[in-house]
Amino acid sequence: MFTDRVTSLEPEGAYAVLARAQALEAQGRDIIHLELGQPDFFTPDNVREVGIQAIRDGQTRYVASAGILRFREIIAEFAGRQRGITIHPEQVVVSPGTKPGLFFPPLALVSPGDEVIYPDPGFPTYSAVIKVTGGVPVPVTLREENNFSFDMDVFDASISDRTKLIILNSPSNPTGGVVPYADLKHIAEKARQHNAWVLSDEIYARLVYDGQTVPYISAFEGMQERTVIVDGFSKTYAMPGWRLGYMIAPVALAERLELLITHSAGCTAAFTQYAGIEALTGPQDIVGQMVAEYQRRRDRVVELVNAIAGVHTRVPSGAFYVFPNIKSFGLSSREIARRLLDEAGVAVLAGTDFGAGGEGYLRLAYATSIDKIEAGIARMAGFFARLK
């Protein structure tokens, strides 16, 4: 009845668990939510006020599919300065959220039978879009012992002249791992050698801790002409509901991406773009404050999780997730996640919601208050003590 493009699609784990958790709440259960990667901060006041004023000023009409020119100019300057490269406004395509940036570049680049390398465990949209394009998914394992960077031996064995696209995500969802400079340099060299494109999902790039900075693959020699940068406002500026993102690509590809926006969404809402202008040009101290709070939460999560007998977790370098190892209990990640919700009232995600490489792990989001984190992990500790 349906085409292969949609029959292979599966629900995203976070939304499926949220629905189950809400159903339990409707029955009167008290559920602690550690499943959603959604900042609990409000959008900064100055950004909200500009968006509201834009609506009052009538900025509710169609605009150019690629985005308001002034916004694209600001993105080009800001993103270029952040990455140490030169970006021109005509390379920028604004999108309603960041997910079009994950779907549209593969639609423009990947033909049926082309191979696409992506991280496993990784954000589930990566494998979904590969299947929609008719590409061949080539998962490469992220190793805990590598701080959840690629297993470079597996990467080298996986890449070939059949590889059309490499998908990167650093810092990573679900692991919080950052691809180190040496690994990124190696990936860049292999991409050039095999004439492969890179889609770099950098939505968490400013959420890094301990004074670290994230290396950017577009900054390596010869990589700007084969890299699509995907970024947005949901995480850094606590704007998930504004649906505002952007793609940065070589001009010829950017023109194709603009057409995909034209024939799908038409354009991104104007008032959200004015809010985005304010986010990038206004005070940035709020970002630093949020990052400092996330780091405080991260440290507490790691401390509490590692105190649970049979559970251990690496210290994530970025994003707002921990990815604890639960292999000692001998049960599948999915079963443990289900039982944590049903028996302990804690909503978390199974590592396998992010691919087969996530077996033996859970994902916990610390984009919520310390009080909720402490209460949720206390319940988890009790659950695992009973399980032992």
Residue pairs with C-beta under 8 A, 6 or more apart in sequence:
4 131
4 134
5 131
5 132
5 134
6 132
8 128
8 131
8 132
9 128
9 131
9 132
10 124
10 128
12 124
12 125
12 353
13 124
13 349
13 350
13 353
13 354
14 35
14 36
14 37
14 349
14 353
17 35
17 337
17 341
17 347
17 348
17 349
17 353
18 33
18 35
18 36
18 347
20 341
20 347
21 31
21 33
21 35
21 341
21 347
22 31
24 31
24 341
24 342
24 345
25 31
29 345
30 345
31 341
31 345
31 346
31 347
32 345
32 346
32 347
32 372
32 375
32 376
32 379
33 347
33 368
33 372
34 346
34 347
34 348
34 364
34 365
34 366
34 368
34 372
34 373
34 376
35 347
35 348
35 349
35 363
35 365
36 365
36 367
37 173
37 235
37 319
37 320
37 321
37 365
37 367
38 240
38 365
38 367
39 234
39 235
39 238
39 240
39 290
39 320
39 367
40 367
40 368
40 369
41 238
41 290
42 48
42 238
43 237
43 238
43 239
43 242
43 275
44 237
44 238
44 279
44 282
44 286
46 278
46 282
46 283
47 237
47 239
47 275
47 278
47 279
47 282
48 275
50 274
50 275
50 277
50 278
51 242
51 271
51 272
51 274
51 275
51 278
53 274
54 270
54 271
54 274
54 275
55 271
59 270
59 271
59 274
60 269
60 270
60 271
61 270
62 266
62 267
63 267
63 268
63 270
63 273
64 267
65 258
65 259
65 261
65 262
65 266
65 267
66 72
66 92
66 93
66 94
66 254
66 258
66 261
67 75
67 92
67 93
67 94
67 246
67 267
67 268
67 273
68 94
68 270
68 273
68 274
68 277
69 89
70 277
71 94
71 273
71 274
71 276
71 277
72 89
72 90
72 92
72 94
73 89
74 277
74 280
74 281
75 87
75 89
75 92
75 94
75 246
75 248
75 276
75 280
76 87
76 88
76 89
76 91
76 92
76 248
77 87
78 280
79 87
79 92
79 229
79 231
79 246
79 248
80 86
80 87
82 205
82 206
82 216
83 216
83 218
83 219
83 229
84 216
84 219
85 216
85 218
85 219
85 224
87 248
88 251
90 251
90 254
91 248
91 249
91 250
91 251
91 254
92 246
92 247
92 248
92 254
93 246
93 247
93 248
93 249
93 254
93 257
93 258
93 261
94 244
94 245
94 246
94 261
94 268
94 273
94 276
95 101
95 104
95 232
95 244
95 245
95 246
95 247
95 261
95 265
95 268
96 243
96 244
96 245
96 265
96 268
96 269
96 272
97 232
97 234
97 243
97 244
97 245
98 201
98 203
98 230
98 231
98 232
98 234
98 245
99 125
99 245
100 245
100 247
100 260
100 261
100 264
100 265
101 201
101 228
101 230
101 231
101 232
101 245
101 246
101 247
102 123
102 125
102 126
102 129
102 199
102 201
102 230
103 125
103 129
103 132
104 247
104 257
104 260
104 261
105 165
105 197
105 199
105 228
105 230
105 247
105 249
105 253
105 257
106 116
106 129
106 130
106 132
106 133
106 135
106 165
106 199
107 129
107 132
107 133
107 260
108 253
108 256
108 257
108 260
109 164
109 165
109 197
109 253
110 116
110 130
110 133
110 134
110 135
110 164
110 165
111 133
111 134
111 135
111 164
112 133
112 134
112 135
113 134
113 135
113 136
114 133
114 135
114 136
114 162
114 163
114 164
114 165
115 135
115 136
115 138
115 160
115 162
115 163
115 164
116 130
116 133
116 135
116 136
116 137
116 138
116 163
116 164
116 165
116 166
116 167
117 138
117 139
117 140
117 155
117 158
117 159
117 163
117 165
117 166
117 167
117 196
118 126
118 127
118 130
118 137
118 138
118 139
118 140
118 166
118 167
119 126
119 139
119 140
119 142
119 150
119 167
119 168
119 169
119 172
119 355
120 139
120 140
120 141
120 142
120 354
120 355
120 356
120 357
120 358
121 142
121 174
121 175
121 323
121 351
121 352
121 354
121 355
121 357
121 358
121 361
122 139
122 142
122 167
122 169
122 172
122 173
122 174
122 354
122 355
123 169
123 173
123 174
123 201
123 354
124 353
124 354
124 355
126 167
126 169
127 137
127 139
127 355
130 136
130 137
131 137
135 164
135 165
136 162
138 158
138 163
139 355
139 356
139 357
140 150
140 151
140 154
140 155
140 158
141 150
141 151
141 154
141 357
142 148
142 149
142 150
142 151
142 172
142 175
142 177
142 357
143 149
143 150
143 151
144 314
144 323
144 325
146 177
147 177
147 178
147 180
147 314
147 317
148 172
148 175
148 176
148 177
148 314
148 323
149 177
149 178
149 179
149 180
149 183
150 179
150 183
150 187
152 183
152 186
155 186
155 187
155 190
156 190
159 166
159 190
159 194
159 196
160 194
161 194
161 195
163 194
163 196
164 196
164 197
165 196
165 197
165 198
165 199
166 187
166 191
166 196
166 197
166 198
166 199
167 198
167 199
167 201
168 179
168 184
168 187
168 198
168 199
168 200
168 201
168 217
169 200
169 201
169 204
170 177
170 178
170 179
170 184
170 200
170 202
170 204
170 205
170 214
170 318
171 177
171 178
171 204
171 205
171 207
171 208
171 214
171 316
171 317
171 318
171 319
172 178
172 179
172 204
172 318
172 319
173 204
173 319
173 321
173 354
174 321
174 323
174 349
174 351
174 353
174 354
174 358
174 361
174 363
175 314
175 316
175 321
175 323
176 298
176 314
176 316
176 317
176 318
176 319
176 320
176 321
176 322
176 323
177 314
177 316
177 317
177 318
178 208
178 212
178 214
178 317
178 318
179 187
179 215
180 215
181 215
184 215
184 217
184 220
185 220
187 198
187 217
188 198
188 217
188 220
188 221
188 222
188 223
190 196
191 197
191 198
191 223
191 226
192 222
192 223
192 226
195 226
196 226
197 226
197 227
197 228
198 217
198 223
198 226
198 227
198 228
199 227
199 228
199 230
200 216
200 217
200 218
200 227
200 228
200 229
200 230
201 230
202 214
202 216
202 229
202 230
202 231
203 230
203 231
203 232
203 234
203 235
203 245
204 235
204 318
204 319
204 320
205 214
205 216
205 231
205 318
206 236
206 287
206 291
207 235
207 236
207 291
207 294
207 318
207 319
207 320
208 214
208 291
208 317
208 318
209 291
209 294
209 295
209 298
209 316
209 317
209 318
210 295
210 317
212 317
212 318
214 318
216 229
217 223
217 227
218 224
218 227
218 229
218 248
224 250
225 250
226 250
227 249
228 247
228 248
228 249
228 253
229 247
229 248
229 249
230 245
230 246
230 247
231 245
231 246
231 248
232 244
232 245
232 246
233 239
233 242
233 244
233 245
233 276
233 279
234 240
234 242
234 244
234 245
235 319
235 320
236 287
236 290
237 279
237 286
237 287
238 290
239 275
239 279
242 272
242 275
242 276
243 268
243 269
243 272
244 268
244 272
244 273
244 275
244 276
247 254
247 257
248 254
249 257
261 267
261 268
294 320
294 366
294 367
296 370
297 320
297 366
297 368
297 370
297 373
298 315
298 316
298 320
298 322
298 366
300 366
300 370
300 373
300 374
301 313
301 322
301 364
301 366
301 373
301 377
302 313
302 315
302 316
302 322
304 373
304 374
304 377
304 378
304 381
305 311
305 312
305 313
305 322
305 324
305 364
305 377
305 380
306 312
306 313
307 381
308 377
308 380
308 381
308 384
309 384
309 385
309 388
310 326
310 328
310 329
310 384
310 388
311 324
311 325
311 326
311 328
311 384
312 324
312 325
313 322
313 323
313 324
313 325
314 322
314 323
316 322
316 323
320 365
320 366
320 367
321 363
321 364
321 365
321 366
322 363
322 364
322 366
323 351
323 358
323 361
323 362
323 363
323 364
324 361
324 362
324 364
325 360
325 361
326 333
326 336
326 360
326 361
326 362
326 384
327 360
329 336
329 384
329 387
329 388
331 387
332 350
332 352
332 359
333 350
333 351
333 352
333 358
333 359
333 360
333 361
333 362
334 350
334 352
336 350
336 362
336 387
337 348
337 349
337 350
337 362
338 350
339 383
340 346
340 347
340 348
340 362
340 379
340 380
340 383
341 347
341 348
343 383
344 379
344 380
344 382
344 383
345 379
346 376
346 379
346 380
346 383
348 362
348 363
348 364
348 380
349 362
349 363
350 358
350 362
350 363
351 357
351 358
351 359
351 360
351 361
351 362
351 363
352 358
352 359
353 363
354 363
364 376
364 377
366 373
